[in-house]
Amino acid sequence: MKKHKNRRIEKLFIFILCIAVSIPYLFLDDCSYGNDFSNSIYGLQFLKEKRAMVIVPHEDDEIMVTGALIRTLIDAGNEVVVLYTTNGDKHGLSEVRINEAVSSLKTLGVKEENVIFLGYGDTWDTIYKHIYNAPENEVITSYIGKNATYGTASYNDFSFDFYGSHSLYTRNNYKKNLKDAILRTHPDILISVDFDSHPDHRAASLFFEEVMCEILKENEQYTPLVYKGFAYNTSWKAKDDFYNINMESTVLPDKAKVLNSIYRLDIPSYEWENRVRFPVPNEMLSYTKRSNLIFEALTKHKSQNAKAKAGKIINSDQVFWERDTKSITYNSKIITSSGESKYLNDFKLIDCSDITERNAEFDHCIWLPEKSDTEKSAKVIFDRPEDISSVVLYDNFGPEDNILKGQLVFSDGSQIDTGPLKKNGEPTRIDFPTKKDIEYVQFKINEYEGSQPGLCELEVFENSRATTPSFIKIMLDNTAQTFIYKYILTNEKKIQLRVYSYPAIEHGDSSGVYKFSVIGNNGQGITIDGNTLEISDNIRAGKYKVRVELINNPEIFDQVEFVVPTRLELLKIKGLMKYEMFIDFVQEKWRSVQRQADH
């Protein structure tokens, strides 16, 4: 009898313990930052009444590359179309992954009819290793034995919808399908995956650039905004830094993870300082993952267990590199003294003969004049006289091969000496007062080091860069330049602030451009001197708003919130973070046990 009673007590204790442990779970999806901060990006014409198109290889890459920006675009009233180049079918899960993608995008606000599946294979069974490496018109077979595009009972592939028939798996058809999808959508904004380590990502990135080159050469008036973003090193394989009391921004990838350790990023020409940083919407700012819309979207990709990567993906910004489409070289004739002139206006900063090699060797992408060429020059001849004010030169990214002195010669007889170009293929921009009615511009290499001086790309622009930002964002003046939305103060007495602007304001002091102010506290607790936030010793628990705006255009602003929490509020946030970490640990362990049991 006593044993029976003890057993009942044990069961009751276990039941009560389970209830006690489960109660905090109810609060995990109620820990967002709230809405007491705002940015003008949602109301200005920069991101309003536009059509955007996202191009990614696999179903789940949309969140890695641009999940936050998709929602930002939709919140600002834009139409977003998402295109997947493959069916993610390497393991025979095409229908599952396609359905997951539609469900995930619905969470982000993308309409079902705005999801496109090109229907190509995920990985290939061919002597060429990948469709990108294959001859233009040779039909090849995918990893699962397919040789033509396909969809599902619910979602046709693009080719079947657009042409009325499936497309055979050829390199040319891949490009044609992608090009026709872009032209049919005619987006104002294009966002594409960049050159990650996965061959399908590389193919999507490079095919996109080939297609964009053709489109820009055929449609002179079409100059969409183009942003390229990595799915891996700034997202899926990035640092898991979610559980901080103040959300971190995307950090520079570890050098060990970069495909070629010679460079700092997977595209040699990219500069971290020149990345485009978009703020993320309120629904993606939270103290727990389960309060975050990115996490909710990731949970739809169950077959990939994508939610396990949420801590790497969720950040206070989303990072891209812009590719300017307004260069007039795409509709110009280029004559070189020797070497392949076609590489100078092909919209490609890199190329690769075999994209399946992890440490890819970049080739077929640089204008390299012959060693015996004593002139070493490239002349851009315009179709008609042009007014120009800027030239951008991308040096050979080989670390040993650098142009030390060059010269721009214009048809009006004027000349500009360039001096050394930036190394690693990073863009060297030469701005000058507008030159009128220019018929050609010629670049001459006068002095160099190494054995192969040359250029990856040569761009000419009618106008210099914009001087007025489209949006601004308050950030910490720290190494990571962390974007701020709702910032919890602990023991700080002074905080140095900075302002991110896009496009960046170049040259000199920006203090006369922005104006900081503290909103509605009558100078109590928090004051701001220039860009230094000062916190008084006797500050009370509460919320304090700080605003920055352009002096010449106050409609462009950012307003954030600094919070002095009570001990109970801070304890709740930290406690729920630790609790969620425990829940995730248990779930991953259980998933691991299930996997072992399945095998």
N, C-alpha and C positions, 0 to 999 in steps of 0.2 A: 504493500500500500504506500509505504514511504517512498519506494523507488518510483512508483507510478506518479506520485505527487511531484517528486524532484524532476522527473522527465517533463511534466507539464510546465513546471517553472522554467526549465531550460528552453522549451519551445516558446514560451511566452517572452522570455528574455531575448531570444533570437529574433522573434517577430518584432518586438519593440526596437531592437537594435537596427533591423532592416529598415523600419519606418524612419528611425532617426537619421540613418545614413542617407535615405532617399529624399527626405524633405528638402535639403539644399538644392537638389537637382531641379526642383520646381523654379528656382530663382536664376538658373544659369542662362535662360533666354530672356532675362529682364535686366541686363547689365550693359545697355548701350550708353553712349556718351550723351544721348539726348539731342536737343535741337537748339541749344542756346548759343549757336555760333553760325556764321553765314559768310558766303563769298559771292561776289558779283558774277562769277563765271556762269551761273545758271540763268542770269537775266540779260546778258549782253549778246550782241549779234554774233560774236565770235563762235559761240556754240549754240546756235538757235536756228530752227527751221532748216536743218541740214540733213543730208542722207549720208550715213556712214556705213562702211563695209569692213568687216573683220575677216582676215584670211589666215586659217590655221590648219595644220595637218590632221590632228586627231581630236576625237570627241573627249574633251576635258582641257585641251590646250587653250580654249577660249578664255577660261578663267585664269590660267597661268599668265597668258600674254596680256590680257586686257579686261579682266572681269570687272574691276572697279570702274574703268573708263566707259565700259558698255552702259553701266547704270548711270554714270554721270551724264552721258549723252542723252539717255532716255529721260532722265529727270529734267534736262534742259529743253525737252520737247522735240528731240530729233528722232528720225527713223533709223534703226540699226539692222543691218543684214549681216548674218554670219555664214561664212562659207567654209566647209571642211573639204580638204582635198582628198582625203582617204576615208574609208569606212572603218578604220581602226580594227581590221578583221584578222590580224595575224593569228589570233587564238580562236577564230571562228565565232566571234561575238559581235558581228556587224549589227544585227538587229537590236541586240541589247544596248550597244553603245549609241546607236542612232537614237533610240528612244530615250536613253539617259540624257543625251545632248539636248533634245527638244525640251525635256522636263527641266533641265538645269537652266537653259536660256529663258524659259518661261518665268522662272524664279527671278531672273535679272530684269525681266520686262520685255524680252524680245518675242515678237509674234511668231507663231508657228509657221506662217506663210513666208516669213523672212529668214528661214533657215534653208541653206543650200548644201547639198551633198554632191560633190563631183563624182564620187563613187570609184575612186582608184584604190589600189591595193596598199595595205600596210605591210611593207617589206616585200622583197621580190625573189623569185626563183629563176635566175637568169645568169648567164655567163658574164653579163655586164654589171652584175651585183645590184643595180638599181636602175629604174626607168630614166633617171636624170643622166646616167652615164651612157645610155643606149643610143644607137643610131636613130635618126629622126623618125623614120617610118617603119621600123621593125616592130612587129607585134611581140610583146613579151608576156610572161606569165607571172602572176603574183604568188606570194608564199603559199596561199591556200588553193592555187590551181586555177584562178580566174584569168581570163584574157580580155575582158570587156567590162565597162562600167556597169554598175547595178545599184539598185536601191532596195527597198522593202515593200511589202504590201501597202504600207501607209505612206511611205515617202519615196518618190521616184528619184533617180539620179538626175542631175542637171541635164545631161545629154538627152535623155529620153523625154524630159519635159520640153526642152528647147528645140531639138531637131526631130523628135518623134522616133528616135532609135538610139540604142546604146553605142558608145564609142569604144573601138578597140583600144587596148592598152599600148599606145605608142607615145613617144616623146612629143611628137607634133600635136597629137590629139589632146594630151594633157594641157599643153600651152593654149591650144585653140579654145578648149572648154573654159579655162580660167579667164582668158581674154574676153570671150563672149559674155561670161558671167559679169565681169567688171563693166563692160560696155552696156549691157542690159540694165544694170543697176545704176550706172553713171553716178557713183558716189562723190560727194564733196570732200569726204574724209576717207582715207584708206589706211587701215592698220594691219600690218602683216607680221607674222612670226619672223624672227631673224635666224641667223646661222648658229643653231644649237648643235650639240654633239650628235643628236639623232639624225640619221640620213633623211628620213621623211621631212623633218623640220628644215634641213638644208635644202632639200629639193623644192619645198614650198616657197622658201625665201628666194632662191635663185631663179626659179621659174617666174615668180612674181616680178622680179626685177627685169627679166627678159621681156615679159609681157608689157610692163610699164614703159620700157624703152620704145617698143613698137607703137604703143598707144600715144605716147608723147610726140613721136615723129609723124604720126598720121593725123593727130588732132591738136593743132597748134594752140587753139584757144582753151583746151582742157588742161588745167593745172591744179589738180586736187592737192589738198594737204596729205602728205604721206608720212606715217610714223611706223617705225619698226621696233619691235620689242622682243626680248629673249623670254623663252618659256622656262629655261632651266636655271642659269646662274643668278638671275635676279628674282627667281620665284620658286619653282619646284625643287631645286637643289640649293637654294639659298640658306642662310643662317636661320635657324628656328629661334626667333627672338620675340615671340608674341607676348609672353607673360612678363611685361614690364608695366609699371604703374602708369607710365605715359607711353603711348604707342610709338614704336620706332619707325623710321623711314627706311627705304631700300638702301642697303649698303653696297659699297664696291665689292664685287666678288673676290674671294680668296684667289690669290695668284695661282695656287696649285690646281684650281678648278678650271682655269682658263685653258682653252684648247692648245694654245701655243704660249708657253711661259715667257717668251720674248716680249709679248705684248700684255697690256693690262686688261684688255677686253677681247672677246672672241672675234670682233671685227677690228683689225689693226687701226683703221682710220678713225674709230670712235674715240672721243675724249669724254671721260666721266664728267668733267666740269660742264660739258655742253649737252648733257642729257636733258630731255624735256620731262618735267615732273608735273603730272596732273594731280591736283588734290582729289581725295576720295570722298564719296558721298556719305552723309550721316549714317545710313544704314550699315556702313562697313567700318564704323568706329565703335569699339566696344572693349570692355574689360574681360569678357569671356567669349570664347569662340562661338558658343551656341546663341549668343546675342547678335551674331554678325551674319549679314546676308551672304558674304562670300562662303562662309562655312555651310550655310543652308544650300547654296548652289552646288557646292562640292559633294554634299551628301547624296545628291541625285546620281552621281557617278559611282554607284556602288561597286560595279565590276572592277574598278580601278582602286578601290579604297581611297579615293582622292581626299577625303576629309582628313586623313592622317597627315597630309601635307599643309593643312590650314595655317599652322604656325609659321611656315616658311613663306606663304603666299600673302597673308594679310599684313599690310603695312600702311603707313599714313600717307604714302604717295604711290603713284604708279609711273614707271620710268620707261621712256622711249628715246629713240634718236630720230630726228626729223630728216627726211630727204627732200630737198627743195626741188620742185618740178618746174620752176619758172625759168630755168636756164635756156637761153635762145640757141645754144649749141645743138639741141636735138633737131632743129630745122636748118642747120647750117652744114656747109661742106668743110671737111677738115683735110688738109694736105700736110703730110709730114715729109721731112727730108729723107727719112728712112723709117723702118719699123711699121707696126700695125696701127694705123690711125683709128680704126673702128673702136678700139678700147677707150678712146678719149671721150666718147659721148654715148656709151651703152648703158648708162644708169647703174652699172655694176661697180662696186668698190673692190670686190674680190670675185674669184671664180675658182673652180676646182674640178679636175678631170675625174677624180674618184671620190665622191662624197661619202663613201662608206668607211674610209680610213679615218680613225678618230683624230689623229694629228694630221689633219688634212693639209696637203701641199697646195697652196694657192698658185694658180697659173692661168694663162690665157686671159689676163685682165689688165696688163700693163703695157703702155706704149714704151717700147725700148728701142731707141735709135741704135743703129749698128755702131760697133766700136770704131770702125773706119770712117764713120760719118763726121766730118769736120764742122758741119753746121748745127746738127742736132736741134731741129726746130719743128714747131707745129703751128700751122696757120689756120685760123677759123675764118672762113669766108661766109658772110651773111647773105641771105637771099635778097635782102634789100638794105639800104642804109639804116643803121640802128643808132639810137641814143643809149649809151651804156655807161654804167657807173661802178661796176664791180666785176672782178675776175677772181675765181677760186681755183687754186691749184692743189691737187692731191699728189704728193710726191710718191715715188716707189716706196712701198712699205718695208722693203728689205732694210734691216737695221744698218747694214754696211754701205748701202747705196743712197747717197743723199746729194741733192742739188744745193750747192753752196752759193752760187750766184746765177741769176737769170735776168732776163729782160723782156718786158712787154713792149712790142712795137705796134703802133696803131696806124691806120690808113691815113690819118691826118698829119703824119710825120712825128707825132709826139712819142715819147718813150718813158717807161717807168722801170727802174732797176728794182729787182725783188729782194736781193739779199738771200740768205739761206732759207729754204722752205722748212716747215715743220717736219720732224722725223716721223717714221712709222706710218706714213701715208695720211697723217692728220691734215685737215684742210688748212691751207694758207690763203687767207682772204685779203685781197688788195682792193680797197675802196678808194675812189678818187672823184673829184668833181665831174659831173656828167659831161661826157664827150659826145658831141652831136654828129649825126650823119656819118657814123663809122661804117666802113665797108668790110674791114677785116681787122683782126688782132692776131699778132704772131707772138708766140713765146719761144725764146731762145735759151738754151742751156749754155751758160758761159764757163761755169766752173763746177766741179763735182768731186765727190770722194766715192771710192768703190769702183766697180767695173761696169755696173749697169744702171746708169742714171735714167730716169724716165718718169712718167706720170700715170696714175691710175685713172684719173678723170680730170677734165678741164671744163669749167662752167663759166658762163658769162651772163651777167644779169643787167637788165635795164635800170633797175632801181637798187639802191643800197638797202640794207636791212631796216625793218621797221624800228622806229625809235620809241613808239608808245606801246607799252605792254597791253596784251589782250586780257591778262589776269595777273594778280599778284597774290602772294601767300606769305604769312608770317612764319618764320622758322627760328629755331635756336641758332645762335652763333657758336655752334660746336662742330666737331669733326664731321659728323653725319649730316649737319644742317637739317635737323629734324623738323618736319612740318608740325605745327601746333594747331589744335582745334579746341580741346578741353584739357588744360594742363593742370595736374594736381601738384600743388606746392607742398613741400615738406619742410625743409629748414633753410631754403634759399633766402638770401637777403638782397642779392642782385642777380639779374638775368640779362645777359646780352642777347638782343634780338637782331635779326636780319630780315630782309625782304627778298623772296624769290620773285622774279618776274619772267613772264614769257610773252614775247621774246625778251631776252636779256637786255638790260640797259647797259650799253658798252661805255667804257672810258670814264674815268674820273669819279668824283664823289657823287653819290646818289642822294645825299641828304637833302638837296633842294628839289628832289623828285617826289619823295614820300613824306607823309605827315602822320606821326603816331599820336594817339590820344587815348586817355582812359575814360570810359563811358559810365556816367551816372553814379559815381561814388563820392563826389565832392572832395576828391583828393584824400580820402580817408583810407588808410591801409596800403594802398598801392599808388605810386606815382611813376611817371615816365619822363626821363631826361634824355632827349635825343632818341637813341635806340636802346637805352638802358632802363630796364624795369627795376624799380626799387621797392622793396617790401619792408614795411615798418615793423619794429619789434613787437608792437601791441596789436598787430592785425588780428581781426576777428574771423572766426570760421564763416565762410560764405563764398559768393561768386563775384568775380571782378572781371569786367569786360574791357578788352583792349582792341582798338581799331587802327588800321592803317589804310590810307587812301592816297591816290595820286593827287598831288596839289593842283595840277592843271585839269584833272578830270575826276572829281570825287565819286563819280558813279562806279569807278573801278576801285574796289575795296576788299579788305578781308577783316573780319571781326571774330575774335577768339575769346575764350573764357579761361581765366585762371581761377582755380578753386582751392580754398583752404578748407580741407575736410575736418569734420569732427573725428575724434578717435574711433567712434563707433562706425562711421562711414568708411574710414580707411580700413578698419578691421574687417568689415563686410566685404570690401573689394578684394583685399588680399586673401581672405578666407575662401571666397568663391573661386579665385584663381587656383589656389592650391587644391581645392576640392575637385575642380575640373581636371587638373593635371592627374589626380589620382584616378578619376573615372576613365580618362583616356588610357592611362597605363593598364588598368584592369581590362578594358575592352581590347587593347592590342594584344595582351597576353592571352585572352580568350580566343582571339582570332588566330593567333599562332598555334594554339592547341588544336583548334579546328582544322587548320591546314595540315598539321602533322597527322591528324586522324584520317583526313581524306587521302593522304598518301600511303 
